[in-house]
Amino acid sequence: MNESRPSRTGMSTVLRKGVPPPALCGFLLLLALMFALSYVAGAFAGPVAPGMRGADTRSPGGGGHTDGTDDMGDMGEGGH
């Protein structure tokens, strides 16, 4: 009663070895869906700070400091 099945050969074996597991495909599909939904939600919400400019200190109104200080103030100098 121990009947052995014939081994799969040909294209079906090649296709099975070349296809990623279904769980990986599902995960990647879910990941792409989450990115798409977050992009749509961000586009719907609009810019967070419309007046904010880049960190270019050469342009007028670029938000850069000209006095040599940074945004952290005296935090690194013992100012608890």
C-alpha positions in Angstrom: 0.0 0.0 0.0 3.0 2.3 0.0 2.5 3.8 -3.4 5.1 6.4 -4.3 4.1 9.4 -6.4 6.0 10.2 -9.5 8.3 13.2 -8.9 7.3 16.4 -10.4 9.5 17.4 -13.3 9.4 20.0 -15.9 7.8 23.4 -15.8 5.8 23.0 -12.6 9.0 22.4 -10.6 10.7 25.4 -12.1 7.7 27.6 -11.4 7.4 26.4 -7.8 11.0 27.1 -7.1 10.9 30.6 -8.7 7.8 31.9 -6.9 8.2 33.4 -3.4 6.1 31.9 -0.6 2.5 33.2 -0.4 3.0 34.7 3.1 5.8 36.9 1.7 3.6 38.0 -1.2 0.8 38.9 1.2 3.2 40.8 3.5 4.6 42.8 0.6 1.1 43.5 -0.7 0.0 44.7 2.7 3.1 46.9 3.0 2.4 48.5 -0.3 -1.2 49.1 0.6 -0.2 50.8 3.9 2.3 53.1 2.1 -0.4 54.0 -0.4 -3.0 54.8 2.3 -0.5 56.9 4.2 0.4 58.8 1.1 -3.3 59.5 0.3 -3.9 60.6 4.0 -0.8 62.9 3.8 -2.0 64.4 0.5 -5.4 64.9 1.9 -4.1 66.6 5.1 -1.9 69.0 3.2 1.4 70.5 4.4 2.1 70.5 8.1 3.9 73.8 8.1 3.1 75.7 4.9 5.4 78.6 5.7 8.4 76.4 6.6 11.4 76.8 4.4 14.4 74.5 3.9 17.6 74.7 6.0 19.4 76.9 3.4 21.0 79.7 5.4 22.0 81.7 2.3 18.4 82.6 1.2 16.6 85.4 3.0 14.0 84.0 5.4 15.5 80.6 5.2 15.3 80.1 8.9 19.0 79.8 9.4 20.8 81.4 12.4 23.4 84.1 11.7 24.7 84.4 15.3 26.3 80.9 15.3 23.9 79.4 17.8 21.9 76.3 17.2 18.4 75.3 18.2 19.5 73.4 21.3 20.7 76.4 23.2 22.8 75.7 26.3 21.8 72.1 26.8 25.3 70.6 26.3 26.9 73.1 28.7 25.4 71.9 32.0 22.3 74.0 31.7 19.9 71.5 33.3 
